Amino acid sequence: MLFYALLFLGIASLWWCWRARDGTKVTNLTGKYIFITGCDTGFGNMAAKFFDKKGFRVFASCLTETGAKELKAATSKQLQTVLLDVRDSDSIKKVAAWVKAEVQPEGLWGLVNNAGITGPLVPTDWLDIEHFREPIEVNLIGLINITINMLPLIKKAKGRIVNVSSIGGRLAFSGGGYFPSKFGVEGFNDSLRRDMKAFGVKVCCIQPGLFKTSLTNPAKTLKEKEVIWNRLPPDIKKQYGEEYFQKDAEKKENLSKICLNKDISPVVQCMDHALTSLHPHAHYVVGKDAKLLWNPLSRMPAVIQDFLLLWNREEPAASRAK
């Protein structure tokens, strides 16, 4: 009995020490520079407002003039917006040069790589190479390009890099370029974290589940799928069956309703911890669906993953005909 009591006290003490360590913050961060991509809407937009209120000097990149104008109107004079398409290497170099001129000699404390798109999420044989190219260009190549150009400024400040990946970087739910791009982000993040350790730069990865943002708009997603379905060759449609599109869409919609996280602030809270904690986490799994379902499932044998993921898909007509 005494052994179990001591074991319990030991575990409780370790937990308490971990919690205390986890809550330790970096001091003197007010006025530090951070750069956030993808600030038109969603996570990036909320993060730019949050860190602006917190006293950081925020550079917020937006894809559109409308997004930049609306963000600027909702924040302090200290926040600066810049138009940036992460697919444009020349634009990235110009923005990096501008940031360098602004932050010298202090350097850049934080880089939050948030910009991303989903692209169509449909079976692989419905797609051509261009459907894969755009998500990979934005989510992976663009992220790497920005990081490489900002890295000297981060190293100067011994700062932080926060890469917004996805639980889809651990488990591929569908075809399309989104999941390969996020698996790539995970690999880049892990190698960068090890490369930068010697320079005092901490690299973190946030893995959100399904959150309610413009990227997860069900009407938009369904429209993209419908356009691709209507353009499929007759033989592909025959293999799947005329009822496949509608029935599969209904299954996906039902699962989305169960898994969708409506409050996006937990993702921004993870960004905050990654940028301000003395001991940031290497990975942040965020969202009830990610924590309770997708993350545990990603660690299970492939046979279990396949069974559960295929259970939520409509079976093609060609498969039923066997």
C-alpha positions, -999 to +999 in steps of 0.1 A: +000+000+000+028+023+009+045+016-025+014+027-044+010+058-022+046+068-030+042+060-066+011+083-068+029+111-050+059+107-074+037+109-104+018+139-090+051+157-082+064+151-118+031+164-132+032+195-110+068+202-120+059+198-157+030+222-153+051+248-136+078+245-162+053+246-190+039+279-176+073+297-174+074+327-198+101+345-217+105+380-202+108+414-220+089+404-251+069+436-254+079+454-286+095+423-302+089+418-339+069+389-353+059+381-389+026+362-396+015+349-430-021+344-442-038+371-421-068+378-443-091+355-423-090+326-399-062+317-376-038+343-390-063+371-388-071+363-351-034+359-343-024+392-358-051+410-337-042+390-306-004+396-307-009+433-316-030+437-284-003+419-265+023+445-274+042+427-302+052+447-333+034+426-359+041+423-396+009+407-410+010+394-446-023+393-465-031+379-499-056+406-508-058+444-504-093+440-488-080+417-462-050+440-454-073+471-452-098+454-429-071+441-406-054+474-404-087+491-395-091+466-366-056+469-350-032+495-337-009+518-356+020+496-346+008+466-367+020+468-403+004+449-432+021+437-464+007+421-495+023+387-501+016+357-523+037+329-509+040+313-543+059+344-556+096+340-548+105+376-559+078+389-536+091+369-507+126+382-512+113+418-513+093+414-482+122+398-464+144+427-473+118+451-461+115+432-428+152+432-424+153+470-428+126+474-402+140+451-375+177+457-376+197+452-354+172+435-332+162+407-356+129+389-359+116+372-327+089+351-343+078+337-377+044+322-379+039+302-411+001+301-413-009+307-449-025+277-465-052+263-488-069+229-490-074+223-527-099+196-538-103+167-514-115+139-537-102+104-549-068+106-566-081+093-599-104+123-603-074+147-603-046+159-626-012+172-616-024+208-613-048+199-585-018+187-565+006+215-575-012+245-559-016+231-524+020+219-524+032+253-538+014+272-511+015+250-480+049+235-484+072+253-510+059+287-499+064+279-462+099+267-469+108+297-491+096+322-465+115+304-437+147+304-456+145+341-464+136+350-428+160+326-411+189+350-407+167+375-389+153+347-366+188+335-358+199+370-349+171+373-324+174+336-312+137+336-318+109+312-327+095+296-358+059+283-356+047+262-385+009+256-388+006+221-402-025+200-396-035+167-381-037+158-418+001+159-417-002+127-396-031+110-413-044+113-449-081+113-450-085+119-487-068+123-521-055+156-533-024+178-527-034+190-492-022+159-473+011+154-491+018+191-485+012+188-448+032+156-444+060+176-461+056+204-436+060+179-407+092+166-422+106+201-429+096+212-394+114+183-377+146+187-396+146+225-391+140+221-354+172+199-351+192+222-374+184+253-355+189+239-320+226+249-320+217+285-328+191+289-300+162+290-323+131+270-313+109+255-340+073+244-332+046+227-352+009+232-346-014+204-358-050+216-358-080+193-363-110+205-382-118+241-374-145+264-387-126+288-411-130+299-447-110+269-457-135+245-443-166+261-457-188+231-466-206+248-494-173+258-511-158+224-506-189+207-521-189+230-551-152+222-558-160+185-557-190+189-579-171+208-606-145+180-607-171+153-607-190+169-636-158+170-657-148+133-651-146+110-681-177+086-684-156+055-676-145+070-642-180+080-634-192+045-643-166+030-620-178+051-590-215+051-599-239+080-604-250+080-568-214+080-554-209+118-554-241+126-534-239+097-509-202+103-502-208+140-497-235+132-471-212+110-452-184+136-451-209+163-440-222+142-411-186+135-399-177+172-402-207+182-380-194+159-353-157+169-356-159+206-363-144+229-337-162+263-339-139+282-316-106+289-334-089+306-304-072+274-291-050+275-322-040+311-315-033+301-278-009+274-291+008+301-312+011+322-281+026+294-260+051+286-288+062+323-291+063+332-254+069+301-233+104+295-221+099+258-229+077+256-260+064+222-273+078+206-304+042+197-314+008+211-305-022+189-312-052+211-310-090+205-314-112+179-297-113+158-329-075+158-333-069+149-296-096+123-292-098+107-327-073+116-354-040+117-333-047+084-316-058+069-349-026+081-366-006+059-342-026+027-348-018+000-373-026+007-410-053-020-410-072-001-383-067+033-400-079+020-433-110+003-418-122+034-400-114+059-427-130+038-455-160+033-433-167+070-437-165+068-475-191+056-500-181+024-517-175+028-555-199+008-578-169-011-593-161-024-558-196-036-551-198-054-584-169-078-575 
